[in-house]
Amino acid sequence: MSKLYIKNMVCDRCIRAVKQELEKLHVHPKEVALGEVELEKPLTSKQSEQFNSRLKELGFELLDDQKQKQIEVVKNLLIQKVQQGEIPEHFSISEFLSKSLKKDYINITRLFSEVESTTIEQFFILQKIEKVKEWLAYNEFTLSEIAWKLGYSSVAHLSAQFKKITGLTPSDFKKVGGIRKALDKI
């Protein structure tokens, strides 16, 4: 079984276009979904070269598994940091990731943005907001305790960011029994 990752697939037409290109190479994919192709066996180097060239002409890009693995490592580090619930107020994502991965942050952030179409910082904020929702839903902490635990400079800063992302204030979220997202869906 072989998996390919393809950037810029955003609709059903993209899926059909990728399937057609594979069929032209006499390759019959097991499954084609947004951003992913599952094959019974890997492409030959000639097929891979032709497929990649054709994808670029169509506005897609074949990503190698190594890039995807690096992105997953970044996501997992940030998710773990948020789930610990002990983020210092002046926490630096760049220092944390550079130190953890022993890589230059500029390269990490460039790869992340290229693959995920969002910034590392935005991903981190979304993770923190989901943690806030969890704590609010279970009445585990006061809003000021949550702000302190997640490294916000103030309750006002947390509330403003929460409203910007969810459209609700934290207290409104509690009143309506707000909806949370699975971490892998963020």
N, C-alpha and C positions, 0 to 999 in steps of 0.2 A: 504494500500500500504506500502511495506517495501523495503528499499534499503540496500544492502550490498556493502561494499567496499573491493576490493581484490587487494592486492599488487602483483606485478610481472607479471601481464597479459600484454603481449606485442605483441601478434599476433592473427590471426584467429584461429590457432590451440589451443591457450590458451582458447579462447572463447568456442570452441567445447568441450574441456576437462572439463571446468567448467559446461557447460550444461549437459554433460554426468554424472557428479558426482551428480548433482541435480536430474536428472532423475532416477538414482539408488535409490535415497531417495524418489521417487514418488512425487517430487516437480517439477512443470512445471512453469519455470520463465516467466514473462511477457516479459522481455528483458534482454539480456546479452550483455554487451559492454566491451571494455577494461577497467578493473578496477572497473566495476560496475555490479551489478545484481539487477534487479527490480522484486519483487515478489508481488503477489496479497495479501498474508498474511505472517506474520513473520514465520520463522522456529520455530518448537518446540525446547525445550532445547536439547532433544535427537538428533534431526535432525541437530541442530547447532553444537553440539559436534562432531557428525560423519562427517559432512561436513568440519568443520575446520580441523579435523584430516587428512582427505583425501587430502585436499588442501595442507597441509604441506608436505605430501608425494610427491606431484606433484611439489613442489617448490613454491607454492603460500602461501599467508597469508591473513587471514580474518582480516580486520581492523574494529574496532568499530566506530560508528558514532562520538563518542566523539573526537577521534583523528582527524578525518576529519574536525570537527568543529573548533578545535584548530588551525589547519593549515590554515583554511579560515580566522580566526581572525588575524593571523600573516600576511597573504597576504594582507588583507584589510588595516591593520595598515600601512604597508609599501607602498602600493599603494596610500593611502591618504597622507602620508608624501611627496611622490614624487609629487603628483598632487598639493599640496600646493605651491610647487616651492620655498620653503624657507628652504633649508638644510644648516646648518652651516658647515664650512670647516672641522671641527674636530668632525663631527657628529658620535656618537657611536650607532650602531645598537643594540649592546648588552645592553647598558644602556637604550635605548629607549624602547626596547621590555620587558626587565625585569621590568622596572618601569610601563609600560602600562598594562602588564599582571599580575604583581605581582608574577612572577615565576622566577626561576633560569634559566639564559640564556642557560646553558649547556643542560638542559632538553628540552628547547624549540628548540634549534638547532639540537639536536639529533633526536627528533621527526620529525622535518621538513625534514631533510636529509633522514631519513628512509622512509617517506611517499612520498616525492617529487623527490627523487633521484637527488637532487641538493642542494647546500647550500643556506642558507638565504642570504648570501652576494651576491652570483651569481644572485639570484632572484632580489635582490635590484638593482644591477647593470643593469640588463635587463630592469627593470622598468625605471631607470634613462635614459637609452639609448632611450627608446620609447618616453620619455618626450622631449629629445633633438631633436628627429626626428620631433615631433609635432611642436616644436618651430621653427625649421629650415624650415619646410614646409610652415609655415605661416609667416615667416620673422618677428616674434614677437620681437626677441632680437638678439643682436650680439652674436658671439660665446663666447666672454669674459664675457658678461652678463649671458649667459647660464651657463658657468662654475662656476661663482660666485653663482648663484641662486641654483645650484645643489650640492654645496659643494666640487667642485673640487679644488685642490690646484693651478692649472694652466690650461690655454687653451691647452697646450701641453699634459697634463695628460688626459684631456677630449678627445682630438683628438686621442690619442693613444688607449684609451679604446674603443672609438667609432669605430675605424678602426678594432680593434681586434674582436669586436662583429659583425659588419656589413660587413667587408671587404672593406669598403669605407671610405675615409676621409669625414669629415662633408661637405666640399665644393663640393666634388664629389657627395655626397648624394643629395645636393641641385640641382646640375646640371642635374642629371638624374631623378629628381622627385621621390626620393626613396620611397620604400613601408614601410608602418607602419603596426604593428600588433595590434590586439585587445588585451586589457590588460588581458582578461581572457584566452588568447591563449599563454601567456608567461609562 
